[in-house]
């Protein structure tokens, strides 16, 4: 059943200027639950269906999200850029980037938007390493920490978690993002482009939920290794 923001004015009134952008690729079994968690807090959710073969786009639309479709799989960077352009065309003041697989928490995204408003921040990066709630495996932690060092050196930023997909980006920063790296290297590219804006940013502690579902797909460690490989060969 679709979520109607008009039926929940108190829940969504403060975030009507926010668009949640979700790159979507073959996540039909979980995307409806992710959207259901977001809509009471963020009434504007757009999923970029990046050539899914499992009907993910239809599931997302039925769950109440807007859906923009790529006819073929172009990669997460391309999906994010499409989502950014869509959000700006629909008068977004802030964009939240959010993963489709259920690893991000809505309460963290809500806190990050509230902090951006309260402190006048253009960018808030989520970090799983600012507290001890997230429990990555040892190998994943090593890979991610190595990627942080490489990304900070490359982008001249000072982050503790450079490749966390949960971010809040204000319109003034978003208009300066033009992603051209379609695959995992977009994570470094977006940090570089946001850093170059010179606009105020901060990191926010968040919890990443490594679910049985994400582990069964092998996403967590594989994505981390792919990030590190692309950083090395660039």
Secondary structure as the mmCIF struct_conf table of DSSP 4:
data_model
#
loop_
_struct_conf.conf_type_id
_struct_conf.id
_struct_conf.beg_label_comp_id
_struct_conf.beg_label_asym_id
_struct_conf.beg_label_seq_id
_struct_conf.end_label_comp_id
_struct_conf.end_label_asym_id
_struct_conf.end_label_seq_id
HELX_RH_3T_P HELX_RH_3T_P1 UNK A 5 UNK A 8
HELX_RH_AL_P HELX_RH_AL_P1 UNK A 9 UNK A 12
HELX_RH_3T_P HELX_RH_3T_P2 UNK A 13 UNK A 15
TURN_TY1_P TURN_TY1_P1 UNK A 16 UNK A 17
STRN STRN1 UNK A 18 UNK A 24
BEND BEND1 UNK A 25 UNK A 26
TURN_TY1_P TURN_TY1_P2 UNK A 28 UNK A 30
HELX_RH_AL_P HELX_RH_AL_P2 UNK A 31 UNK A 39
TURN_TY1_P TURN_TY1_P3 UNK A 40 UNK A 41
BEND BEND2 UNK A 43 UNK A 43
STRN STRN2 UNK A 45 UNK A 50
BEND BEND3 UNK A 51 UNK A 51
BEND BEND4 UNK A 53 UNK A 55
HELX_RH_AL_P HELX_RH_AL_P3 UNK A 56 UNK A 63
TURN_TY1_P TURN_TY1_P4 UNK A 64 UNK A 64
STRN STRN3 UNK A 66 UNK A 70
BEND BEND5 UNK A 71 UNK A 72
HELX_RH_AL_P HELX_RH_AL_P4 UNK A 76 UNK A 89
TURN_TY1_P TURN_TY1_P5 UNK A 90 UNK A 91
BEND BEND6 UNK A 93 UNK A 93
STRN STRN4 UNK A 94 UNK A 97
TURN_TY1_P TURN_TY1_P6 UNK A 100 UNK A 101
BEND BEND7 UNK A 102 UNK A 102
BEND BEND8 UNK A 104 UNK A 104
HELX_RH_AL_P HELX_RH_AL_P5 UNK A 106 UNK A 119
TURN_TY1_P TURN_TY1_P7 UNK A 120 UNK A 120
BEND BEND9 UNK A 122 UNK A 122
STRN STRN5 UNK A 123 UNK A 127
TURN_TY1_P TURN_TY1_P8 UNK A 128 UNK A 129
BEND BEND10 UNK A 130 UNK A 132
HELX_RH_AL_P HELX_RH_AL_P6 UNK A 138 UNK A 155
TURN_TY1_P TURN_TY1_P9 UNK A 156 UNK A 156
BEND BEND11 UNK A 160 UNK A 160
TURN_TY1_P TURN_TY1_P10 UNK A 162 UNK A 163
BEND BEND12 UNK A 165 UNK A 165
STRN STRN6 UNK A 167 UNK A 170
HELX_RH_AL_P HELX_RH_AL_P7 UNK A 171 UNK A 174
TURN_TY1_P TURN_TY1_P11 UNK A 175 UNK A 176
BEND BEND13 UNK A 183 UNK A 183
TURN_TY1_P TURN_TY1_P12 UNK A 184 UNK A 185
HELX_RH_AL_P HELX_RH_AL_P8 UNK A 186 UNK A 196
TURN_TY1_P TURN_TY1_P13 UNK A 197 UNK A 197
STRN STRN7 UNK A 201 UNK A 205
HELX_RH_AL_P HELX_RH_AL_P9 UNK A 212 UNK A 216
TURN_TY1_P TURN_TY1_P14 UNK A 217 UNK A 218
HELX_RH_AL_P HELX_RH_AL_P10 UNK A 219 UNK A 233
#
